[in-house]
């Protein structure tokens, strides 16, 4: 996979994660963000994941320990 293809795939995962986040589907959003970060560590998914984790840590810690 070329770097361009990796960046495009990371962008798709980032956008998909945003859609899940808007639906309050936190687990799927985090999974998509992690995929995006794996493909491109400089993806905006890094910041989105960090913000989502901060929200979840503040509101419902049991989400991380099902």
Secondary structure, 3 states (H helix, E strand, C coil): CCHHHHHHHHHHHHHHHHHHHHCCCHHHHHHHHHHHHHHCCCCCHHHHHHHHHHHHHHHCHHHHCC
